[in-house]
């Protein structure tokens, strides 16, 4: 009588599935660990907020940066609702544009720009996306600077957009 019997087909398939599972977990760990480590380290806020090295977009742009780029002197108590800075598609050319929606105190009104014949679609769309009504928008002639204001519920919201590399 033979002491060693070959494994049955069901057991062989189970061992093969287990082997594939172990190999898959090792590969996933080798690929995912460096990506997680890099994202954790590099997702620290800078001048233009949190900029992901794998993307051209930055988010959580600070109010000070939005104010400096757009030239809007926001009042005390203003809070950023949403913000974004986008790097130029050609590497090394810096930030292409900065946009933000900022909650401002009731009664504060942003200075309107000479609207001749500027294009204010960026700020208008931002306010519409937030659900604003009573929207007023303006832009300079080139469209490289846009202001908008509207009511989102009981919040007075200002949206600004500025192209930095015309």
RADA-V453004 format. One record per residue. N is the residue number from 1. RES is the residue in one letter. D_LAST is the distance of its C-alpha to the last C-alpha in whole Angstrom. Layout:
n->N res->RES d_last->D_LAST
n->N res->RES d_last->D_LAST
This chain:
n->1 res->X d_last->88
n->2 res->X d_last->84
n->3 res->X d_last->82
n->4 res->X d_last->79
n->5 res->X d_last->78
n->6 res->X d_last->74
n->7 res->X d_last->72
n->8 res->X d_last->71
n->9 res->X d_last->69
n->10 res->X d_last->67
n->11 res->X d_last->67
n->12 res->X d_last->66
n->13 res->X d_last->63
n->14 res->X d_last->62
n->15 res->X d_last->62
n->16 res->X d_last->60
n->17 res->X d_last->57
n->18 res->X d_last->58
n->19 res->X d_last->57
n->20 res->X d_last->54
n->21 res->X d_last->53
n->22 res->X d_last->53
n->23 res->X d_last->51
n->24 res->X d_last->48
n->25 res->X d_last->48
n->26 res->X d_last->48
n->27 res->X d_last->45
n->28 res->X d_last->43
n->29 res->X d_last->44
n->30 res->X d_last->43
n->31 res->X d_last->39
n->32 res->X d_last->39
n->33 res->X d_last->40
n->34 res->X d_last->37
n->35 res->X d_last->34
n->36 res->X d_last->36
n->37 res->X d_last->36
n->38 res->X d_last->32
n->39 res->X d_last->31
n->40 res->X d_last->33
n->41 res->X d_last->32
n->42 res->X d_last->29
n->43 res->X d_last->28
n->44 res->X d_last->28
n->45 res->X d_last->26
n->46 res->X d_last->23
n->47 res->X d_last->20
n->48 res->X d_last->18
n->49 res->X d_last->22
n->50 res->X d_last->24
n->51 res->X d_last->22
n->52 res->X d_last->24
n->53 res->X d_last->24
n->54 res->X d_last->24
n->55 res->X d_last->21
n->56 res->X d_last->18
n->57 res->X d_last->18
n->58 res->X d_last->19
n->59 res->X d_last->21
n->60 res->X d_last->23
n->61 res->X d_last->20
n->62 res->X d_last->22
n->63 res->X d_last->22
n->64 res->X d_last->22
n->65 res->X d_last->18
n->66 res->X d_last->17
n->67 res->X d_last->18
n->68 res->X d_last->17
n->69 res->X d_last->13
n->70 res->X d_last->14
n->71 res->X d_last->16
n->72 res->X d_last->19
n->73 res->X d_last->22
n->74 res->X d_last->24
n->75 res->X d_last->28
n->76 res->X d_last->30
n->77 res->X d_last->31
n->78 res->X d_last->28
n->79 res->X d_last->28
n->80 res->X d_last->25
n->81 res->X d_last->26
n->82 res->X d_last->23
n->83 res->X d_last->20
n->84 res->X d_last->18
n->85 res->X d_last->15
n->86 res->X d_last->14
n->87 res->X d_last->13
n->88 res->X d_last->11
n->89 res->X d_last->13
n->90 res->X d_last->13
n->91 res->X d_last->16
n->92 res->X d_last->15
n->93 res->X d_last->11
n->94 res->X d_last->12
n->95 res->X d_last->11
n->96 res->X d_last->8
n->97 res->X d_last->9
n->98 res->X d_last->13
n->99 res->X d_last->15
n->100 res->X d_last->19
n->101 res->X d_last->22
n->102 res->X d_last->24
n->103 res->X d_last->27
n->104 res->X d_last->28
n->105 res->X d_last->32
n->106 res->X d_last->33
n->107 res->X d_last->33
n->108 res->X d_last->29
n->109 res->X d_last->27
n->110 res->X d_last->23
n->111 res->X d_last->22
n->112 res->X d_last->21
n->113 res->X d_last->18
n->114 res->X d_last->18
n->115 res->X d_last->18
n->116 res->X d_last->17
n->117 res->X d_last->17
n->118 res->X d_last->14
n->119 res->X d_last->14
n->120 res->X d_last->16
n->121 res->X d_last->17
n->122 res->X d_last->16
n->123 res->X d_last->18
n->124 res->X d_last->20
n->125 res->X d_last->21
n->126 res->X d_last->21
n->127 res->X d_last->24
n->128 res->X d_last->26
n->129 res->X d_last->26
n->130 res->X d_last->27
n->131 res->X d_last->30
n->132 res->X d_last->29
n->133 res->X d_last->30
n->134 res->X d_last->30
n->135 res->X d_last->26
n->136 res->X d_last->24
n->137 res->X d_last->21
n->138 res->X d_last->18
n->139 res->X d_last->15
n->140 res->X d_last->13
n->141 res->X d_last->13
n->142 res->X d_last->9
n->143 res->X d_last->10
n->144 res->X d_last->7
n->145 res->X d_last->10
n->146 res->X d_last->14
n->147 res->X d_last->17
n->148 res->X d_last->20
n->149 res->X d_last->24
n->150 res->X d_last->27
n->151 res->X d_last->30
n->152 res->X d_last->31
n->153 res->X d_last->35
n->154 res->X d_last->36
n->155 res->X d_last->32
n->156 res->X d_last->30
n->157 res->X d_last->26
n->158 res->X d_last->23
n->159 res->X d_last->20
n->160 res->X d_last->16
n->161 res->X d_last->13
n->162 res->X d_last->10
n->163 res->X d_last->6
n->164 res->X d_last->6
n->165 res->X d_last->4
n->166 res->X d_last->0
